[in-house]
Amino acid sequence: MARQNPKTKLPTKSCVTCGRPFTWRRKWARDWDNVRHCSERCRRNRASKRQ
């Protein structure tokens, strides 16, 4: 069985909306450079603040 990397070695970013740090997720592997929000909720709230 292969050994997995510890979660502490995953890349992190800060959310544009709430400022909280979030770590890399497998579903973001292809698009990590363009990910700006930690969650769908933050992404939706960001759009409403601009109005």
Buried (B, 14 or more C-beta within 10 A) or exposed (E): EEEEEEEEEEEEBEBEBBEEEBEBEEEBEEEEEEBEBBEEEBBEEBEEEEE
